[in-house]
Amino acid sequence: MNSMKYRGYTSRIEFDDRDDIFIGRVIGMRDVICFHADNVADLKREFHTSVDDYLNYCTENGLEPDKIASGKLMLRIPPEVHAAALVSAQAAGESLNQWAARALSEASERKGEQAIF
């Protein structure tokens, strides 16, 4: 996935070869923030402007900006995976929550390094 980050928001970038433009959308939230441009420099500027406009709109209208994530995550995983994770956490001297948070953080950082403008 091609992406950009700004002020805690992440956008997914796609190229529309029919219209010859880059199209971006902020991901991980309910509100919709989209932007586009025909080159990377302008795309970055449009992304920043779109996020800033969204945050200003929320402030001006007394709205709470959509949170990117609440920090709560419920997973349904096979019991054997749950058991293996619990053993790994205990072996590391961590709670399962601490272990899972670290594992998810490390995995998402590796994934995020693949293609960020």
N, CA, C and O atoms as CSV, one atom per row, in Angstrom:
chain,resi,resn,atom,element,x,y,z
A,1,MET,N,N,0.848,-1.178,0.000
A,1,MET,CA,C,0.000,0.000,0.000
A,1,MET,C,C,0.890,1.237,0.000
A,1,MET,O,O,1.823,1.341,0.796
A,2,ASN,N,N,0.601,2.151,-0.879
A,2,ASN,CA,C,1.274,3.445,-0.860
A,2,ASN,C,C,0.512,4.343,0.090
A,2,ASN,O,O,-0.715,4.420,0.041
A,3,SER,N,N,1.251,5.026,0.960
A,3,SER,CA,C,0.593,5.853,1.961
A,3,SER,C,C,1.446,7.060,2.323
A,3,SER,O,O,2.637,7.130,2.020
A,4,MET,N,N,0.786,8.012,2.986
A,4,MET,CA,C,1.456,9.179,3.550
A,4,MET,C,C,0.891,9.382,4.948
A,4,MET,O,O,-0.241,8.989,5.227
A,5,LYS,N,N,1.680,9.995,5.827
A,5,LYS,CA,C,1.234,10.289,7.183
A,5,LYS,C,C,1.389,11.772,7.468
A,5,LYS,O,O,2.337,12.419,7.024
A,6,TYR,N,N,0.417,12.296,8.232
A,6,TYR,CA,C,0.452,13.710,8.612
A,6,TYR,C,C,-0.445,13.901,9.825
A,6,TYR,O,O,-1.609,13.501,9.817
A,7,ARG,N,N,0.105,14.518,10.869
A,7,ARG,CA,C,-0.635,14.848,12.093
A,7,ARG,C,C,-1.391,13.649,12.673
A,7,ARG,O,O,-2.498,13.796,13.192
A,8,GLY,N,N,-0.793,12.484,12.581
A,8,GLY,CA,C,-1.415,11.283,13.136
A,8,GLY,C,C,-2.397,10.597,12.205
A,8,GLY,O,O,-2.967,9.567,12.568
A,9,TYR,N,N,-2.608,11.136,11.024
A,9,TYR,CA,C,-3.526,10.548,10.048
A,9,TYR,C,C,-2.720,9.872,8.944
A,9,TYR,O,O,-1.645,10.341,8.570
A,10,THR,N,N,-3.245,8.775,8.432
A,10,THR,CA,C,-2.598,8.038,7.350
A,10,THR,C,C,-3.535,8.015,6.149
A,10,THR,O,O,-4.739,7.799,6.288
A,11,SER,N,N,-2.973,8.237,4.985
A,11,SER,CA,C,-3.771,8.191,3.765
A,11,SER,C,C,-3.304,7.050,2.881
A,11,SER,O,O,-2.123,6.706,2.843
A,12,ARG,N,N,-4.246,6.482,2.184
A,12,ARG,CA,C,-3.945,5.454,1.185
A,12,ARG,C,C,-3.931,6.143,-0.169
A,12,ARG,O,O,-4.839,6.909,-0.494
A,13,ILE,N,N,-2.898,5.867,-0.957
A,13,ILE,CA,C,-2.730,6.521,-2.246
A,13,ILE,C,C,-2.878,5.498,-3.374
A,13,ILE,O,O,-2.306,4.408,-3.327
A,14,GLU,N,N,-3.652,5.875,-4.375
A,14,GLU,CA,C,-3.803,5.057,-5.577
A,14,GLU,C,C,-3.583,5.943,-6.794
A,14,GLU,O,O,-3.736,7.162,-6.723
A,15,PHE,N,N,-3.229,5.326,-7.894
A,15,PHE,CA,C,-3.066,6.073,-9.138
A,15,PHE,C,C,-4.176,5.693,-10.095
A,15,PHE,O,O,-4.406,4.514,-10.363
A,16,ASP,N,N,-4.859,6.696,-10.605
A,16,ASP,CA,C,-5.927,6.484,-11.584
A,16,ASP,C,C,-5.330,6.746,-12.962
A,16,ASP,O,O,-5.167,7.898,-13.364
A,17,ASP,N,N,-5.006,5.675,-13.686
A,17,ASP,CA,C,-4.350,5.855,-14.984
A,17,ASP,C,C,-5.313,6.360,-16.055
A,17,ASP,O,O,-4.876,6.862,-17.090
A,18,ARG,N,N,-6.600,6.234,-15.821
A,18,ARG,CA,C,-7.574,6.763,-16.787
A,18,ARG,C,C,-7.545,8.291,-16.784
A,18,ARG,O,O,-7.546,8.926,-17.839
A,19,ASP,N,N,-7.519,8.876,-15.568
A,19,ASP,CA,C,-7.499,10.337,-15.444
A,19,ASP,C,C,-6.095,10.880,-15.211
A,19,ASP,O,O,-5.903,12.095,-15.162
A,20,ASP,N,N,-5.104,9.988,-15.064
A,20,ASP,CA,C,-3.703,10.366,-14.887
A,20,ASP,C,C,-3.493,11.228,-13.635
A,20,ASP,O,O,-2.796,12.242,-13.669
A,21,ILE,N,N,-4.125,10.790,-12.511
A,21,ILE,CA,C,-3.973,11.512,-11.242
A,21,ILE,C,C,-3.782,10.528,-10.090
A,21,ILE,O,O,-4.161,9.359,-10.162
A,22,PHE,N,N,-3.185,11.048,-9.037
A,22,PHE,CA,C,-3.105,10.323,-7.779
A,22,PHE,C,C,-4.343,10.672,-6.971
A,22,PHE,O,O,-4.773,11.825,-6.942
A,23,ILE,N,N,-4.912,9.670,-6.316
A,23,ILE,CA,C,-6.085,9.873,-5.471
A,23,ILE,C,C,-5.742,9.372,-4.076
A,23,ILE,O,O,-5.224,8.267,-3.914
A,24,GLY,N,N,-6.032,10.191,-3.071
A,24,GLY,CA,C,-5.754,9.810,-1.689
A,24,GLY,C,C,-7.012,9.842,-0.850
A,24,GLY,O,O,-7.928,10.626,-1.099
A,25,ARG,N,N,-7.041,8.972,0.153
A,25,ARG,CA,C,-8.137,8.942,1.117
A,25,ARG,C,C,-7.551,8.624,2.481
A,25,ARG,O,O,-6.762,7.690,2.627
A,26,VAL,N,N,-7.945,9.413,3.487
A,26,VAL,CA,C,-7.500,9.141,4.855
A,26,VAL,C,C,-8.197,7.863,5.322
A,26,VAL,O,O,-9.410,7.721,5.169
A,27,ILE,N,N,-7.438,6.954,5.882
A,27,ILE,CA,C,-7.977,5.667,6.303
A,27,ILE,C,C,-7.986,5.559,7.826
A,27,ILE,O,O,-7.296,6.305,8.522
A,28,GLY,N,N,-8.773,4.628,8.319
A,28,GLY,CA,C,-8.818,4.361,9.751
A,28,GLY,C,C,-9.797,5.240,10.509
A,28,GLY,O,O,-9.683,5.376,11.727
A,29,MET,N,N,-10.760,5.840,9.813
A,29,MET,CA,C,-11.735,6.696,10.487
A,29,MET,C,C,-13.067,6.646,9.732
A,29,MET,O,O,-13.123,6.267,8.562
A,30,ARG,N,N,-14.132,7.037,10.429
A,30,ARG,CA,C,-15.468,7.038,9.809
A,30,ARG,C,C,-15.656,8.222,8.872
A,30,ARG,O,O,-16.233,8.075,7.794
A,31,ASP,N,N,-15.168,9.404,9.276
A,31,ASP,CA,C,-15.303,10.582,8.433
A,31,ASP,C,C,-14.507,10.374,7.141
A,31,ASP,O,O,-13.528,9.628,7.117
A,32,VAL,N,N,-14.934,11.033,6.088
A,32,VAL,CA,C,-14.290,10.854,4.784
A,32,VAL,C,C,-13.458,12.090,4.448
A,32,VAL,O,O,-13.970,13.208,4.392
A,33,ILE,N,N,-12.176,11.864,4.227
A,33,ILE,CA,C,-11.265,12.921,3.784
A,33,ILE,C,C,-10.565,12.398,2.536
A,33,ILE,O,O,-9.790,11.444,2.608
A,34,CYS,N,N,-10.837,13.021,1.394
A,34,CYS,CA,C,-10.244,12.621,0.119
A,34,CYS,C,C,-9.533,13.810,-0.519
A,34,CYS,O,O,-9.846,14.964,-0.228
A,35,PHE,N,N,-8.576,13.514,-1.388
A,35,PHE,CA,C,-7.821,14.563,-2.072
A,35,PHE,C,C,-7.202,13.953,-3.316
A,35,PHE,O,O,-7.134,12.730,-3.438
A,36,HIS,N,N,-6.750,14.787,-4.239
A,36,HIS,CA,C,-6.112,14.283,-5.452
A,36,HIS,C,C,-5.164,15.343,-6.024
A,36,HIS,O,O,-5.252,16.530,-5.708
A,37,ALA,N,N,-4.262,14.864,-6.871
A,37,ALA,CA,C,-3.328,15.758,-7.568
A,37,ALA,C,C,-2.663,14.965,-8.687
A,37,ALA,O,O,-2.758,13.738,-8.738
A,38,ASP,N,N,-1.990,15.682,-9.579
A,38,ASP,CA,C,-1.349,14.987,-10.700
A,38,ASP,C,C,0.150,14.775,-10.499
A,38,ASP,O,O,0.827,14.264,-11.391
A,39,ASN,N,N,0.680,15.167,-9.321
A,39,ASN,CA,C,2.088,14.876,-9.019
A,39,ASN,C,C,2.237,14.724,-7.502
A,39,ASN,O,O,1.369,15.149,-6.740
A,40,VAL,N,N,3.320,14.127,-7.082
A,40,VAL,CA,C,3.516,13.793,-5.671
A,40,VAL,C,C,3.625,15.032,-4.788
A,40,VAL,O,O,3.052,15.058,-3.699
A,41,ALA,N,N,4.336,16.040,-5.228
A,41,ALA,CA,C,4.484,17.258,-4.411
A,41,ALA,C,C,3.128,17.890,-4.139
A,41,ALA,O,O,2.833,18.270,-3.006
A,42,ASP,N,N,2.307,18.004,-5.170
A,42,ASP,CA,C,0.975,18.585,-4.984
A,42,ASP,C,C,0.087,17.661,-4.153
A,42,ASP,O,O,-0.745,18.127,-3.374
A,43,LEU,N,N,0.265,16.355,-4.321
A,43,LEU,CA,C,-0.529,15.398,-3.548
A,43,LEU,C,C,-0.246,15.551,-2.050
A,43,LEU,O,O,-1.173,15.544,-1.240
A,44,LYS,N,N,1.023,15.690,-1.686
A,44,LYS,CA,C,1.383,15.912,-0.276
A,44,LYS,C,C,0.733,17.189,0.246
A,44,LYS,O,O,0.161,17.204,1.335
A,45,ARG,N,N,0.827,18.258,-0.541
A,45,ARG,CA,C,0.236,19.524,-0.126
A,45,ARG,C,C,-1.280,19.396,0.044
A,45,ARG,O,O,-1.839,19.910,1.013
A,46,GLU,N,N,-1.937,18.725,-0.878
A,46,GLU,CA,C,-3.390,18.538,-0.802
A,46,GLU,C,C,-3.775,17.683,0.398
A,46,GLU,O,O,-4.796,17.939,1.037
A,47,PHE,N,N,-2.979,16.680,0.708
A,47,PHE,CA,C,-3.218,15.844,1.890
A,47,PHE,C,C,-3.150,16.696,3.150
A,47,PHE,O,O,-4.056,16.652,3.982
A,48,HIS,N,N,-2.086,17.463,3.292
A,48,HIS,CA,C,-1.926,18.325,4.472
A,48,HIS,C,C,-3.067,19.338,4.572
A,48,HIS,O,O,-3.627,19.553,5.647
A,49,THR,N,N,-3.400,19.949,3.453
A,49,THR,CA,C,-4.490,20.935,3.438
A,49,THR,C,C,-5.815,20.283,3.819
A,49,THR,O,O,-6.592,20.867,4.575
A,50,SER,N,N,-6.082,19.090,3.311
A,50,SER,CA,C,-7.342,18.403,3.605
A,50,SER,C,C,-7.465,18.062,5.084
A,50,SER,O,O,-8.527,18.244,5.680
A,51,VAL,N,N,-6.375,17.566,5.680
A,51,VAL,CA,C,-6.403,17.247,7.112
A,51,VAL,C,C,-6.561,18.520,7.927
A,51,VAL,O,O,-7.366,18.564,8.857
A,52,ASP,N,N,-5.807,19.550,7.593
A,52,ASP,CA,C,-5.911,20.824,8.317
A,52,ASP,C,C,-7.324,21.400,8.201
A,52,ASP,O,O,-7.881,21.879,9.189
A,53,ASP,N,N,-7.902,21.357,7.006
A,53,ASP,CA,C,-9.270,21.860,6.810
A,53,ASP,C,C,-10.259,21.068,7.660
A,53,ASP,O,O,-11.162,21.647,8.265
A,54,TYR,N,N,-10.094,19.752,7.708
A,54,TYR,CA,C,-10.975,18.904,8.509
A,54,TYR,C,C,-10.881,19.275,9.993
A,54,TYR,O,O,-11.900,19.432,10.665
A,55,LEU,N,N,-9.670,19.412,10.490
A,55,LEU,CA,C,-9.475,19.744,11.903
A,55,LEU,C,C,-10.003,21.148,12.216
A,55,LEU,O,O,-10.605,21.364,13.268
A,56,ASN,N,N,-9.778,22.096,11.309
A,56,ASN,CA,C,-10.313,23.453,11.499
A,56,ASN,C,C,-11.840,23.449,11.494
A,56,ASN,O,O,-12.462,24.128,12.310
A,57,TYR,N,N,-12.445,22.691,10.586
A,57,TYR,CA,C,-13.897,22.588,10.522
A,57,TYR,C,C,-14.449,22.049,11.850
A,57,TYR,O,O,-15.425,22.573,12.388
A,58,CYS,N,N,-13.813,21.004,12.361
A,58,CYS,CA,C,-14.256,20.432,13.638
A,58,CYS,C,C,-14.161,21.468,14.759
A,58,CYS,O,O,-15.093,21.612,15.550
A,59,THR,N,N,-13.045,22.186,14.830
A,59,THR,CA,C,-12.855,23.204,15.859
A,59,THR,C,C,-13.898,24.307,15.744
A,59,THR,O,O,-14.520,24.688,16.736
A,60,GLU,N,N,-14.087,24.811,14.548
A,60,GLU,CA,C,-15.030,25.911,14.326
A,60,GLU,C,C,-16.474,25.534,14.639
A,60,GLU,O,O,-17.278,26.391,15.004
A,61,ASN,N,N,-16.803,24.248,14.495
A,61,ASN,CA,C,-18.175,23.798,14.702
A,61,ASN,C,C,-18.367,23.047,16.014
A,61,ASN,O,O,-19.408,22.430,16.239
A,62,GLY,N,N,-17.351,23.103,16.879
A,62,GLY,CA,C,-17.447,22.461,18.184
A,62,GLY,C,C,-17.571,20.953,18.118
A,62,GLY,O,O,-18.186,20.338,18.989
A,63,LEU,N,N,-16.995,20.357,17.097
A,63,LEU,CA,C,-17.052,18.906,16.915
A,63,LEU,C,C,-15.742,18.259,17.333
A,63,LEU,O,O,-14.674,18.854,17.188
A,64,GLU,N,N,-15.824,17.074,17.837
A,64,GLU,CA,C,-14.632,16.298,18.171
A,64,GLU,C,C,-14.165,15.584,16.901
A,64,GLU,O,O,-14.932,14.821,16.315
A,65,PRO,N,N,-12.916,15.818,16.462
A,65,PRO,CA,C,-12.441,15.107,15.272
A,65,PRO,C,C,-12.532,13.597,15.484
A,65,PRO,O,O,-12.304,13.087,16.580
A,66,ASP,N,N,-12.866,12.914,14.420
A,66,ASP,CA,C,-12.957,11.460,14.481
A,66,ASP,C,C,-11.609,10.908,14.935
A,66,ASP,O,O,-10.568,11.226,14.360
A,67,LYS,N,N,-11.644,10.095,15.953
A,67,LYS,CA,C,-10.405,9.491,16.437
A,67,LYS,C,C,-9.960,8.425,15.450
A,67,LYS,O,O,-10.769,7.696,14.875
A,68,ILE,N,N,-8.669,8.360,15.276
A,68,ILE,CA,C,-8.116,7.381,14.361
A,68,ILE,C,C,-8.347,5.976,14.912
A,68,ILE,O,O,-8.618,5.047,14.152
A,69,ALA,N,N,-8.241,5.821,16.224
A,69,ALA,CA,C,-8.516,4.540,16.877
A,69,ALA,C,C,-8.751,4.799,18.358
A,69,ALA,O,O,-8.209,5.753,18.917
A,70,SER,N,N,-9.549,3.964,18.990
A,70,SER,CA,C,-9.884,4.151,20.401
A,70,SER,C,C,-8.846,3.568,21.344
A,70,SER,O,O,-8.779,3.947,22.513
A,71,GLY,N,N,-8.032,2.641,20.834
A,71,GLY,CA,C,-7.081,1.965,21.708
A,71,GLY,C,C,-7.619,0.659,22.255
A,71,GLY,O,O,-6.920,-0.043,22.986
A,72,LYS,N,N,-8.853,0.325,21.909
A,72,LYS,CA,C,-9.447,-0.943,22.328
A,72,LYS,C,C,-9.579,-1.831,21.104
A,72,LYS,O,O,-10.020,-1.386,20.044
A,73,LEU,N,N,-9.192,-3.099,21.259
A,73,LEU,CA,C,-9.212,-4.026,20.136
A,73,LEU,C,C,-9.703,-5.379,20.625
A,73,LEU,O,O,-9.137,-5.940,21.563
A,74,MET,N,N,-10.737,-5.900,20.011
A,74,MET,CA,C,-11.261,-7.223,20.352
A,74,MET,C,C,-10.920,-8.153,19.198
A,74,MET,O,O,-11.266,-7.884,18.047
A,75,LEU,N,N,-10.249,-9.234,19.509
A,75,LEU,CA,C,-9.863,-10.199,18.481
A,75,LEU,C,C,-10.496,-11.551,18.754
A,75,LEU,O,O,-10.664,-11.945,19.908
A,76,ARG,N,N,-10.842,-12.249,17.705
A,76,ARG,CA,C,-11.268,-13.641,17.808
A,76,ARG,C,C,-10.218,-14.452,17.065
A,76,ARG,O,O,-10.072,-14.342,15.848
A,77,ILE,N,N,-9.495,-15.262,17.813
A,77,ILE,CA,C,-8.415,-16.057,17.232
A,77,ILE,C,C,-8.577,-17.504,17.670
A,77,ILE,O,O,-9.252,-17.774,18.664
A,78,PRO,N,N,-7.978,-18.431,16.953
A,78,PRO,CA,C,-8.060,-19.837,17.349
A,78,PRO,C,C,-7.456,-20.036,18.750
A,78,PRO,O,O,-6.477,-19.377,19.100
A,79,PRO,N,N,-8.033,-20.933,19.544
A,79,PRO,CA,C,-7.542,-21.158,20.906
A,79,PRO,C,C,-6.052,-21.495,20.973
A,79,PRO,O,O,-5.368,-21.098,21.917
A,80,GLU,N,N,-5.549,-22.224,19.976
A,80,GLU,CA,C,-4.128,-22.579,20.000
A,80,GLU,C,C,-3.232,-21.358,19.791
A,80,GLU,O,O,-2.129,-21.303,20.334
A,81,VAL,N,N,-3.690,-20.390,19.016
A,81,VAL,CA,C,-2.937,-19.145,18.836
A,81,VAL,C,C,-2.982,-18.342,20.133
A,81,VAL,O,O,-1.969,-17.782,20.552
A,82,HIS,N,N,-4.141,-18.285,20.763
A,82,HIS,CA,C,-4.300,-17.586,22.039
A,82,HIS,C,C,-3.352,-18.195,23.075
A,82,HIS,O,O,-2.662,-17.470,23.792
A,83,ALA,N,N,-3.323,-19.518,23.149
A,83,ALA,CA,C,-2.463,-20.196,24.122
A,83,ALA,C,C,-0.989,-19.917,23.844
A,83,ALA,O,O,-0.223,-19.652,24.770
A,84,ALA,N,N,-0.592,-19.976,22.583
A,84,ALA,CA,C,0.809,-19.723,22.226
A,84,ALA,C,C,1.200,-18.283,22.550
A,84,ALA,O,O,2.309,-18.033,23.023
A,85,ALA,N,N,0.302,-17.342,22.302
A,85,ALA,CA,C,0.580,-15.935,22.606
A,85,ALA,C,C,0.705,-15.736,24.110
A,85,ALA,O,O,1.578,-14.998,24.568
A,86,LEU,N,N,-0.157,-16.386,24.879
A,86,LEU,CA,C,-0.103,-16.277,26.333
A,86,LEU,C,C,1.223,-16.813,26.867
A,86,LEU,O,O,1.837,-16.193,27.736
A,87,VAL,N,N,1.664,-17.952,26.358
A,87,VAL,CA,C,2.951,-18.523,26.777
A,87,VAL,C,C,4.097,-17.580,26.410
A,87,VAL,O,O,5.003,-17.362,27.214
A,88,SER,N,N,4.059,-17.022,25.199
A,88,SER,CA,C,5.108,-16.095,24.770
A,88,SER,C,C,5.141,-14.852,25.650
A,88,SER,O,O,6.216,-14.372,26.012
A,89,ALA,N,N,3.971,-14.333,25.994
A,89,ALA,CA,C,3.890,-13.151,26.859
A,89,ALA,C,C,4.469,-13.450,28.230
A,89,ALA,O,O,5.263,-12.674,28.761
A,90,GLN,N,N,4.071,-14.569,28.797
A,90,GLN,CA,C,4.569,-14.925,30.127
A,90,GLN,C,C,6.072,-15.162,30.095
A,90,GLN,O,O,6.775,-14.787,31.033
A,91,ALA,N,N,6.573,-15.776,29.032
A,91,ALA,CA,C,8.012,-16.012,28.907
A,91,ALA,C,C,8.778,-14.689,28.811
A,91,ALA,O,O,9.923,-14.595,29.254
A,92,ALA,N,N,8.138,-13.672,28.231
A,92,ALA,CA,C,8.771,-12.349,28.105
A,92,ALA,C,C,8.560,-11.495,29.345
A,92,ALA,O,O,9.063,-10.374,29.415
A,93,GLY,N,N,7.815,-12.013,30.332
A,93,GLY,CA,C,7.552,-11.262,31.548
A,93,GLY,C,C,6.559,-10.124,31.341
A,93,GLY,O,O,6.606,-9.113,32.043
A,94,GLU,N,N,5.663,-10.293,30.378
A,94,GLU,CA,C,4.684,-9.264,30.050
A,94,GLU,C,C,3.270,-9.825,30.199
A,94,GLU,O,O,3.055,-11.037,30.182
A,95,SER,N,N,2.321,-8.913,30.343
A,95,SER,CA,C,0.922,-9.338,30.267
A,95,SER,C,C,0.625,-9.643,28.800
A,95,SER,O,O,1.359,-9.218,27.908
A,96,LEU,N,N,-0.441,-10.372,28.564
A,96,LEU,CA,C,-0.821,-10.665,27.185
A,96,LEU,C,C,-1.112,-9.362,26.434
A,96,LEU,O,O,-0.783,-9.242,25.254
A,97,ASN,N,N,-1.720,-8.400,27.103
A,97,ASN,CA,C,-2.010,-7.116,26.475
A,97,ASN,C,C,-0.712,-6.396,26.085
A,97,ASN,O,O,-0.606,-5.881,24.972
A,98,GLN,N,N,0.261,-6.356,26.977
A,98,GLN,CA,C,1.538,-5.700,26.672
A,98,GLN,C,C,2.237,-6.399,25.502
A,98,GLN,O,O,2.744,-5.752,24.586
A,99,TRP,N,N,2.250,-7.723,25.555
A,99,TRP,CA,C,2.902,-8.504,24.513
A,99,TRP,C,C,2.234,-8.273,23.163
A,99,TRP,O,O,2.909,-8.049,22.159
A,100,ALA,N,N,0.905,-8.327,23.144
A,100,ALA,CA,C,0.161,-8.145,21.895
A,100,ALA,C,C,0.352,-6.725,21.351
A,100,ALA,O,O,0.513,-6.541,20.144
A,101,ALA,N,N,0.335,-5.733,22.228
A,101,ALA,CA,C,0.530,-4.352,21.787
A,101,ALA,C,C,1.908,-4.191,21.145
A,101,ALA,O,O,2.042,-3.546,20.105
A,102,ARG,N,N,2.926,-4.774,21.767
A,102,ARG,CA,C,4.275,-4.698,21.206
A,102,ARG,C,C,4.355,-5.440,19.874
A,102,ARG,O,O,4.930,-4.929,18.913
A,103,ALA,N,N,3.780,-6.643,19.813
A,103,ALA,CA,C,3.817,-7.433,18.578
A,103,ALA,C,C,3.090,-6.709,17.444
A,103,ALA,O,O,3.586,-6.668,16.318
A,104,LEU,N,N,1.927,-6.144,17.730
A,104,LEU,CA,C,1.186,-5.407,16.706
A,104,LEU,C,C,1.935,-4.154,16.274
A,104,LEU,O,O,1.956,-3.819,15.090
A,105,SER,N,N,2.547,-3.464,17.224
A,105,SER,CA,C,3.317,-2.265,16.898
A,105,SER,C,C,4.492,-2.607,15.991
A,105,SER,O,O,4.721,-1.937,14.984
A,106,GLU,N,N,5.229,-3.641,16.344
A,106,GLU,CA,C,6.378,-4.035,15.533
A,106,GLU,C,C,5.952,-4.478,14.143
A,106,GLU,O,O,6.603,-4.137,13.156
A,107,ALA,N,N,4.868,-5.233,14.059
A,107,ALA,CA,C,4.383,-5.701,12.760
A,107,ALA,C,C,3.886,-4.543,11.905
A,107,ALA,O,O,4.135,-4.516,10.700
A,108,SER,N,N,3.189,-3.587,12.511
A,108,SER,CA,C,2.664,-2.468,11.723
A,108,SER,C,C,3.780,-1.527,11.286
A,108,SER,O,O,3.672,-0.912,10.226
A,109,GLU,N,N,4.842,-1.398,12.064
A,109,GLU,CA,C,5.980,-0.572,11.658
A,109,GLU,C,C,6.693,-1.202,10.472
A,109,GLU,O,O,7.087,-0.497,9.542
A,110,ARG,N,N,6.864,-2.513,10.492
A,110,ARG,CA,C,7.505,-3.189,9.353
A,110,ARG,C,C,6.661,-3.034,8.105
A,110,ARG,O,O,7.194,-2.765,7.028
A,111,LYS,N,N,5.361,-3.198,8.231
A,111,LYS,CA,C,4.457,-3.064,7.078
A,111,LYS,C,C,4.482,-1.638,6.556
A,111,LYS,O,O,4.500,-1.426,5.344
A,112,GLY,N,N,4.482,-0.661,7.448
A,112,GLY,CA,C,4.444,0.735,7.067
A,112,GLY,C,C,5.698,1.211,6.359
A,112,GLY,O,O,5.664,2.242,5.687
A,113,GLU,N,N,6.815,0.482,6.492
A,113,GLU,CA,C,8.063,0.886,5.870
A,113,GLU,C,C,8.096,0.561,4.381
A,113,GLU,O,O,8.989,1.021,3.670
A,114,GLN,N,N,7.141,-0.219,3.903
A,114,GLN,CA,C,7.211,-0.694,2.533
A,114,GLN,C,C,7.083,0.407,1.495
A,114,GLN,O,O,7.865,0.439,0.545
A,115,ALA,N,N,6.134,1.298,1.643
A,115,ALA,CA,C,5.930,2.271,0.570
A,115,ALA,C,C,5.279,3.542,1.087
A,115,ALA,O,O,4.089,3.767,0.868
A,116,ILE,N,N,6.044,4.362,1.762
A,116,ILE,CA,C,5.509,5.636,2.223
A,116,ILE,C,C,6.178,6.733,1.422
A,116,ILE,O,O,7.404,6.778,1.323
A,117,PHE,N,N,5.370,7.622,0.845
A,117,PHE,CA,C,5.918,8.741,0.068
A,117,PHE,C,C,6.725,9.625,0.964
A,117,PHE,O,O,7.275,10.628,0.509
